[in-house]
């Protein structure tokens, strides 16, 4: 089972670790199932950039980035090399350990 560590740009939110995540779930779905706030205005179909996150490690165990996703990341606030869209980050391995940083959601 995969493990996802969440940290937050907002200093008022404490880091959260979610264990026992089955592969096939997206990072957005993991946030929804664990009451972690991550915007998702388009409903998770790669048509906005509100689910923007930073994958600080574990990227190799996520589905590869698509051209469409890259286009939307360009429109996100403060994109970095580690930027992804949470709804497109499908976890591919049961051994994955993924570090996700969630930008300020306000
Ligand atoms: Fe819109 Fe992820 S929720 S792209």
py3Dmol code that shows the C-alpha trace and the ligand (Angstrom):
import py3Dmol

protein = """\
ATOM      1  CA  UNK A   1       0.000   0.000   0.000  1.00  0.00           C
ATOM      2  CA  UNK A   2       1.240   3.463  -0.852  1.00  0.00           C
ATOM      3  CA  UNK A   3       1.970   6.293   1.549  1.00  0.00           C
ATOM      4  CA  UNK A   4       1.322   9.941   0.810  1.00  0.00           C
ATOM      5  CA  UNK A   5       2.811  12.701   2.947  1.00  0.00           C
ATOM      6  CA  UNK A   6       1.078  16.050   2.631  1.00  0.00           C
ATOM      7  CA  UNK A   7       2.618  19.358   3.637  1.00  0.00           C
ATOM      8  CA  UNK A   8       0.991  22.735   3.230  1.00  0.00           C
ATOM      9  CA  UNK A   9       2.155  26.136   2.114  1.00  0.00           C
ATOM     10  CA  UNK A  10      -0.254  27.580   4.683  1.00  0.00           C
ATOM     11  CA  UNK A  11       1.790  27.503   7.915  1.00  0.00           C
ATOM     12  CA  UNK A  12      -1.405  27.071   9.955  1.00  0.00           C
ATOM     13  CA  UNK A  13      -2.023  23.576   8.592  1.00  0.00           C
ATOM     14  CA  UNK A  14      -0.019  20.716  10.051  1.00  0.00           C
ATOM     15  CA  UNK A  15       1.487  18.041   7.763  1.00  0.00           C
ATOM     16  CA  UNK A  16      -0.602  14.882   7.316  1.00  0.00           C
ATOM     17  CA  UNK A  17       0.491  11.369   6.387  1.00  0.00           C
ATOM     18  CA  UNK A  18      -1.982   9.023   4.716  1.00  0.00           C
ATOM     19  CA  UNK A  19      -1.069   5.339   4.706  1.00  0.00           C
ATOM     20  CA  UNK A  20      -2.616   2.286   3.072  1.00  0.00           C
ATOM     21  CA  UNK A  21      -3.492   4.040  -0.179  1.00  0.00           C
ATOM     22  CA  UNK A  22      -4.336   1.628  -3.003  1.00  0.00           C
ATOM     23  CA  UNK A  23      -2.703   2.189  -6.358  1.00  0.00           C
ATOM     24  CA  UNK A  24      -5.074   3.554  -8.970  1.00  0.00           C
ATOM     25  CA  UNK A  25      -6.186   6.460  -6.828  1.00  0.00           C
ATOM     26  CA  UNK A  26      -5.245  10.021  -7.713  1.00  0.00           C
ATOM     27  CA  UNK A  27      -3.691  12.484  -5.305  1.00  0.00           C
ATOM     28  CA  UNK A  28      -6.929  14.497  -5.538  1.00  0.00           C
ATOM     29  CA  UNK A  29      -8.955  11.435  -4.510  1.00  0.00           C
ATOM     30  CA  UNK A  30      -6.621  10.835  -1.564  1.00  0.00           C
ATOM     31  CA  UNK A  31      -7.213  14.408  -0.376  1.00  0.00           C
ATOM     32  CA  UNK A  32     -10.983  14.051  -0.724  1.00  0.00           C
ATOM     33  CA  UNK A  33     -11.051  10.768   1.179  1.00  0.00           C
ATOM     34  CA  UNK A  34      -9.048  12.273   4.036  1.00  0.00           C
ATOM     35  CA  UNK A  35     -10.664  15.689   4.478  1.00  0.00           C
ATOM     36  CA  UNK A  36      -7.680  17.536   3.048  1.00  0.00           C
ATOM     37  CA  UNK A  37      -8.710  20.675   1.222  1.00  0.00           C
ATOM     38  CA  UNK A  38      -7.566  20.792  -2.409  1.00  0.00           C
ATOM     39  CA  UNK A  39      -9.607  22.829  -4.889  1.00  0.00           C
ATOM     40  CA  UNK A  40     -10.859  20.984  -7.977  1.00  0.00           C
ATOM     41  CA  UNK A  41     -13.081  23.314  -9.930  1.00  0.00           C
ATOM     42  CA  UNK A  42     -13.387  21.158 -13.058  1.00  0.00           C
ATOM     43  CA  UNK A  43     -14.173  18.013 -11.092  1.00  0.00           C
ATOM     44  CA  UNK A  44     -10.893  16.286 -11.886  1.00  0.00           C
ATOM     45  CA  UNK A  45     -10.934  16.113 -15.662  1.00  0.00           C
ATOM     46  CA  UNK A  46      -7.758  18.110 -16.453  1.00  0.00           C
ATOM     47  CA  UNK A  47      -9.638  21.227 -17.493  1.00  0.00           C
ATOM     48  CA  UNK A  48      -8.498  23.762 -14.896  1.00  0.00           C
ATOM     49  CA  UNK A  49      -5.428  24.345 -12.740  1.00  0.00           C
ATOM     50  CA  UNK A  50      -7.041  24.642  -9.319  1.00  0.00           C
ATOM     51  CA  UNK A  51      -5.823  21.211  -8.151  1.00  0.00           C
ATOM     52  CA  UNK A  52      -2.204  22.322  -8.637  1.00  0.00           C
ATOM     53  CA  UNK A  53       0.242  20.638  -6.220  1.00  0.00           C
ATOM     54  CA  UNK A  54       3.986  20.201  -5.908  1.00  0.00           C
ATOM     55  CA  UNK A  55       5.317  16.637  -5.945  1.00  0.00           C
ATOM     56  CA  UNK A  56       8.479  16.973  -3.897  1.00  0.00           C
ATOM     57  CA  UNK A  57       9.331  13.279  -4.203  1.00  0.00           C
ATOM     58  CA  UNK A  58       7.909  10.041  -5.514  1.00  0.00           C
ATOM     59  CA  UNK A  59       7.100  11.412  -8.968  1.00  0.00           C
ATOM     60  CA  UNK A  60       8.320   8.182 -10.612  1.00  0.00           C
ATOM     61  CA  UNK A  61       5.410   6.275  -9.074  1.00  0.00           C
ATOM     62  CA  UNK A  62       2.820   8.579 -10.611  1.00  0.00           C
ATOM     63  CA  UNK A  63       1.271   8.496 -14.052  1.00  0.00           C
ATOM     64  CA  UNK A  64       3.332  10.580 -16.453  1.00  0.00           C
ATOM     65  CA  UNK A  65       2.439  14.154 -17.152  1.00  0.00           C
ATOM     66  CA  UNK A  66       0.505  14.769 -20.377  1.00  0.00           C
ATOM     67  CA  UNK A  67       0.793  17.724 -22.759  1.00  0.00           C
ATOM     68  CA  UNK A  68      -2.665  18.854 -21.724  1.00  0.00           C
ATOM     69  CA  UNK A  69      -1.689  18.796 -18.054  1.00  0.00           C
ATOM     70  CA  UNK A  70       1.447  20.825 -18.810  1.00  0.00           C
ATOM     71  CA  UNK A  71      -0.674  23.448 -20.564  1.00  0.00           C
ATOM     72  CA  UNK A  72      -2.887  23.872 -17.506  1.00  0.00           C
ATOM     73  CA  UNK A  73       0.086  23.927 -15.121  1.00  0.00           C
ATOM     74  CA  UNK A  74       1.399  26.909 -17.073  1.00  0.00           C
ATOM     75  CA  UNK A  75      -1.732  28.763 -15.949  1.00  0.00           C
ATOM     76  CA  UNK A  76      -1.376  27.808 -12.262  1.00  0.00           C
ATOM     77  CA  UNK A  77      -0.095  30.218  -9.629  1.00  0.00           C
ATOM     78  CA  UNK A  78       3.669  29.884  -9.047  1.00  0.00           C
ATOM     79  CA  UNK A  79       4.353  26.798 -11.159  1.00  0.00           C
ATOM     80  CA  UNK A  80       7.642  25.012 -10.471  1.00  0.00           C
ATOM     81  CA  UNK A  81       9.452  22.026 -11.939  1.00  0.00           C
ATOM     82  CA  UNK A  82       7.684  19.833  -9.351  1.00  0.00           C
ATOM     83  CA  UNK A  83       4.222  21.094 -10.328  1.00  0.00           C
ATOM     84  CA  UNK A  84       1.465  18.643 -11.194  1.00  0.00           C
ATOM     85  CA  UNK A  85      -2.304  18.614 -11.213  1.00  0.00           C
ATOM     86  CA  UNK A  86      -3.523  16.502  -8.315  1.00  0.00           C
ATOM     87  CA  UNK A  87      -6.359  14.933 -10.290  1.00  0.00           C
ATOM     88  CA  UNK A  88      -3.911  13.638 -12.903  1.00  0.00           C
ATOM     89  CA  UNK A  89      -1.433  12.122 -10.441  1.00  0.00           C
ATOM     90  CA  UNK A  90      -2.588   8.509 -10.443  1.00  0.00           C
ATOM     91  CA  UNK A  91      -0.574   6.374  -8.046  1.00  0.00           C
ATOM     92  CA  UNK A  92       0.926   3.467 -10.000  1.00  0.00           C
ATOM     93  CA  UNK A  93       2.686   1.428  -7.330  1.00  0.00           C
ATOM     94  CA  UNK A  94       1.678  -0.100  -4.022  1.00  0.00           C
ATOM     95  CA  UNK A  95       5.190   0.689  -2.733  1.00  0.00           C
ATOM     96  CA  UNK A  96       4.975   4.386  -3.570  1.00  0.00           C
ATOM     97  CA  UNK A  97       5.977   7.003  -1.014  1.00  0.00           C
ATOM     98  CA  UNK A  98       4.911  10.384  -2.287  1.00  0.00           C
ATOM     99  CA  UNK A  99       5.578  13.813  -0.829  1.00  0.00           C
ATOM    100  CA  UNK A 100       2.962  16.348  -1.859  1.00  0.00           C
ATOM    101  CA  UNK A 101       2.998  20.035  -1.016  1.00  0.00           C
ATOM    102  CA  UNK A 102      -0.356  21.777  -1.272  1.00  0.00           C
ATOM    103  CA  UNK A 103      -0.276  25.447  -2.244  1.00  0.00           C
ATOM    104  CA  UNK A 104      -2.321  27.981  -0.299  1.00  0.00           C
ATOM    105  CA  UNK A 105      -5.966  27.261  -1.217  1.00  0.00           C
ATOM    106  CA  UNK A 106      -7.377  30.679  -0.381  1.00  0.00           C
TER     107      UNK A 106
END
"""
ligand_1 = """\
4
LIG
Fe -9.387 20.599 -12.722
Fe -7.626 18.843 -11.694
S -9.517 19.467 -10.888
S -7.527 19.942 -13.536
"""
view = py3Dmol.view(width=600, height=400)
view.addModel(protein, "pdb")
view.setStyle({"model": 0}, {"cartoon": {"style": "trace"}})
view.addModel(ligand_1, "xyz")
view.setStyle({"model": 1}, {"stick": {}})
view.zoomTo()
view.show()
